[in-house]
Amino acid sequence: MANDKVQQINDADFSAMIGSEQPSLVDFWAPWCGPCKAIGPVVEELAEEYAGKVTIAKMNVDENPVTPGKYGIRAIPTLILFKRGEVVDQITGAVGKGQLIDLIKKAL
């Protein structure tokens, strides 16, 4: 990945990451998913713009089946916004940057 501000997370470190005081936006994706690839650069831009305010992470659903199953993810990309371990909101599909900014603002 070109952007070091986007964390790569797995089932093992997921709970610790979303439980922090800082809001977290998790992009559930897979390498074979076209819409996931389309939204990837937008997620990277948001990681730059919200550095220090929101943790932005990606989780490969093929390599980490437990967490997506826990949150009922049946379509990707799905982006879920967490604050103190609780789901604030989520979006499914390759949405525009404006919609993702609106989502993030719900936790700030």
Phi, psi and omega in degrees: 000141185284340188247120181278358177278341178269119180278143171263120182240164179227179182304323185292322184258005184298309185300319180295321183291313184283343182278356182289167180294326182283136177302152180229136173246119182250125178262110176272122190212177172212150183297335182273356187272113180301309178299329177295318178294324181294322183274345182308310180298328178292318178298319179295319177299316180295325178298321177293311185293328183251018179304132181087346180248323182222134174275128179244129185222159177237140176232121178285116185290336178288324182271343184225080185281340186293307184295312177302323177296320180298325182261010174066032181283119181242349179222146178231153359286141169237130178246125181243132178261127180242147172221121183052040176085354181256144177288126176270313180190171177209158178226139176242137178107168180277085182269169180282165181301320180301319179294323179290323177296317177301320178297310182300320183299338179295338183254356182267000000 
